[in-house]
């Protein structure tokens, strides 16, 4: 039986030398001891990495854990979600009893490039008119891949109440080197009520470990930490965080590969008739299949052992939209050929 070619899961291919396995083996001997209740050592490593105060950083059992924690801790009466995006924002908010207002971006097409348009002024007006106390936004966005600049974010913030809370999920932020963006974000976090969530699962290819963190101003983090469960991360995760933050060569290699492979795949897909492709600054592309029945087309791809992420469950998208992750060059080429063949 042919192997499955899974392009649906957006976890990058990252390999480490034997030192990481050695760290995990050494950690086994420490399992008889309780881990740090608040992950102080890991938070100190993140403080150095982010140039942000340790006491204004909170650890989570993955980014999703932090999303649900935020919803529980702040208990917004009404919150807005910018769509199409990760569905867990709405699920977490509704679980906490929050009314969710969805703002759906306008889909456009410019020379076969999918565009998702949102105006900061219009977004703010929609939030104010609906008495929203928070906005959840993914940056870069999943599944569209678009990146929202700090200029856009601040343009929104100056038009809402000073007590408004902006939640930014930056789980895919490190697929590009964004030192200038991070510096500007830190300035904004000091001036506005912004809480940033990040995932180490995506960047370091360790979904089984569940590692995430959040940072924001002291008042926001104080509220968040009142609802933080003790011992949120296990010993393996806490030992891994400082290790990964030191792997600058691997991170640089991942960023370099992501940029080149994404551009190559996008250029190739843009040449296929009946296919529209998003511009992306993450490690995946959103495609739209036209001129053929998308359900039948997807079934043919599955028959060929190619798995793509269907996007019907994303608000604002339909059965013709699919998300594809970028892998190694050989795998990407096989996918491109399969898509081209099935579009005939």
N, C-alpha and C positions, 0 to 999 in steps of 0.2 A: 504494500500500500504506500502511495506517495506521501511524503511528509507534508504536514500542514504549513502553509506560508501565512503566518498570522501578522497582518498589518493593522489589526484593530486596537491593540494595546499600546499606549504611548509611553513605553518604557525604553530608554536608549540601551544600546549595547555597549557596556563599559566593563573592561576587565582590569583586574588589579594583580599585582605581583603576590608572591607567597606571604608577604608580611601581613596581609589582612587575615588570611586564614590562621596564621600564627597568633594574631591578636585574639581571634575568636576562641582558639584552643586555650590560650592563657586565661581567657575570661571564664572558662568553665570552672576553674579552681576557685573563682570568686563568687560562684553562685550560692555558696553557703552563707554569704553575707548579704544583708539588705543593701540595695543600691541607695544612692543619695535620694532623699525624699523629694527634693526639688531640682535634682540634676545640676547642682551648683557648678561642678567642674565643666560640664558640657556647655552650660550657659556662659561661663567665662570664656571658653573657646569661641563661642558665637559672638560674644561681646568684642573680642579682638578682631574677628573676621569682619563684623559689620561696622565696627567703630561706633558702637552703641552701648549704653549702660547695661550692665548685666541684670540689674534689678528691673529693667523694663523689657525683658525678654522672657517669654514663657514657652515651655516645651509641650509638645502634643504627640499623641500616638498616631502620627500622620497628620496631614493637613485637614483631612475630613473630620478628625476628632476635634480639631480647633474650630472648625466651622460650626459644629454643633455646640461647642463650648461657648462661643460668642453669642449664638442665638439664645442659649439658656441664661447666660450671665446678664445680658442687656435687656432681654424681654421687651424688644421694641413693640409698640402697639401696631405700627404700620411701617413696613420696610419695602424698598424697591429693589428689584433685580434687573440688571441689564442683560437682555436676551438677544439671540440664543446663547446659552452658556451652560455650565456645569449644573446639573439638576439638584445637587445636594444642598445648594443655598436655599432653594425654596422648601425642600423637605425639612431642613433643620429649623427654618423659621416657623413653618406651620406646626412642627412638633412642639415648639415653644409657645404656641398660641398667638403668633404674630400674623396679622393680615398682610399678604404679599401683593404688591402692585408690580406688574410686569411692564417694562418698557422694551419694546421690540425694535431692534435696529432695522432700517430700511435696506433691503437687498437690492444691489444694482449690478450691472455688468458693463465693464469697460474693456473692449477688445479681448473678450474671453476671460477677463479677470473678474472674479467675484468680489464685490465691494459690500461693506456693511457700514452704513452711514448713521452717525449719531451726532447731534449738535448739543454742545454743553449747555447752552442757554435753554433749549427746548427740554432737555433732560431735567434740568433744575426746576423749570416751571412745572413739569409733570410731577416731580417729587413734592414741591411746595403745595400744589393744588390738591394733592391727595394726602396731605399731612404726614408725609413719610418722615421718619426720624433717622433713617439709615439707607445707604445704597450699597449693595454687594456687586462688585465688579471683578472680573478675572482678567489679569494682565501679565503676559499676552493671553488673549481669550481662547478658551476651549469651547467650541471646536473651530472657530474661524481663524485663529492664529494672529489676529490683528493686535497691534501694540498701541496702548494709549499713552501719550506723552504726559509729562508732568504739567505742561502748559494746559492741556485739555482738562486734567484733573483739577488744577487750581481754578480754571475758568468756571468749572462746575461749583467748586466749594465757595467761591466768593458770592455766589447767587443763592446760597441756602443759609439757614440759621447757624449761628456760631456753635450751637450744641449738636448740630447734625453730625452723625458718625459715618465715616466712609470706610468700608471694609474692602481691602484689596487683596485678592488671592494671587500671589506671584509664584505659583507652583512651577511655572515654565520660564521664569525670568532668566535663569542662568544658562539657557541655551545660546545666549549671546553675552559678550562681555559688556556690561552696562555700568561701568564705574561712575560715569557722569550722571546717569539716571538715579543710581542709588544715593549719590551725594545730594542731589536735588530732592529726592524723596525724603531723606532724613531732615532736610530743612522744612519741608512741608509738614512732616509728622510733628515737628516741634511747634508749628503755628496753628495747625488744625487738628480736629479729632479724627485721626487716621489710624487704623489698625491694619498692619501688613501681615499676611500669613504666607509662609513658604513651606515647600515640601522638599525634603532631602531624598525621598523615594524616587522622584523623577530624575533629579540631577545625577544621583550616584547609583541608580539602577538597583535599588534594594527594597522593592515593595514588601517583601516578607518581614522586614524589620520595623516598619511603621515609625518613621521619624519626621517630625515637622516642628516648626517653631513660629511664634508670632512676636512682633515688637510694635510698640506704640508709645504714646506719652505716659507719664507716671499715673495719671488719673484713670486712663482707660485700662492700663495693666493691673492696677489695684482692683478695679471692678472684676476684671477677668479672673484674677487669681483667687478671689473669694469663692469662685465656683470650680476651681481647678482641683481635680482629684489628686490625692497624694500618690506618689510612686506611679506616675502616668507612663513612664518609660521603663523598660526592663534593663538589666545590666548590659546585655549585648548592644542595645541601641545606644546607651549612654557612653559606652566605651568606643563605639563606632563614630560618634559625632566628631570628637577632636581629631580622630584619624582622618576622616574624609576631608575635613576643612584644611588639612595640610597637603592634600593631594592636588596641588596647583597644576602640575603637568597634565594629569589626567583630565582635569576640568578644562584646561586650554585645548587639549586634543579633542574633547567632546564638542566644544564650541566651534572649533575649526571644521570638524567633520559635519556638524549640523548645518552650518552655513553652506558649505560646498555641496553636500549631498542634497540638501533641500532645493538649492538653485538648479542643480542638474535634473532632479526629478520634475520640478515644476516646468522647466523649459521643455522637457520631453512630453509631459502631459498636455501642455498648451498646444502642441502640434497635432493632437488627436482631435478629429472632427467630432462634434457633439459633446465635447467636454469643456466645462468652465472650471477654473481653478482659482482658489484664493491666494492672496499674498500672505505669507505666514512668517512670523518671527519666533516660532516655537520649533518643535521637532516633528510636526505633522502638517498635512495639507487638507483642506476641505475641497471636495470636488462635487460638481453637479452634472449629472448624466441627463442629456437631452436627446431627442430624436429616436428614442427607443424606450420600451417599458422598463423602468428602473428595477422593479421587483424581479422580472424575468432576467434582466441583465445581472442582478446580484446573485440569483440562483445559478447562473452560468459560471460566475466567478467562484462560488462555493463548490460547484462541481469540479472545478479545476484546482481545488484545494487552496484557494486564496480567500482569506478572511479579512473583510473590511469592517469598519465601525459604521453601522447604520445610524442615521441621525434623526429618525422620525420622532424620537422622544425629546428632542431639543425644541423648545418653544420657538416658533417662527420658521422651522425647517420641515421639509416633507420627505417622502420616500426617495426622491431623486438625489438627495445629499448623502455623501459618504466621507468619512475621515480616514486618511491613510497615514500611517507613521513612516518616517524615513529610517531605513536600516542601512546595511552595508551596500556597496555599489552593485555587487552581483545580484543580491536579493532585490534591490530596487529595479534593476534592469529587467528581471524576470516579471515583476509586477507590471511594469510599463508595457511589456510585450503582451501580457495577459489582458490588460485593459484594452490595448489597441485591437487585439484580435476579437474580443467580445463586443466591441463597438461597431464591428462590421455588419 
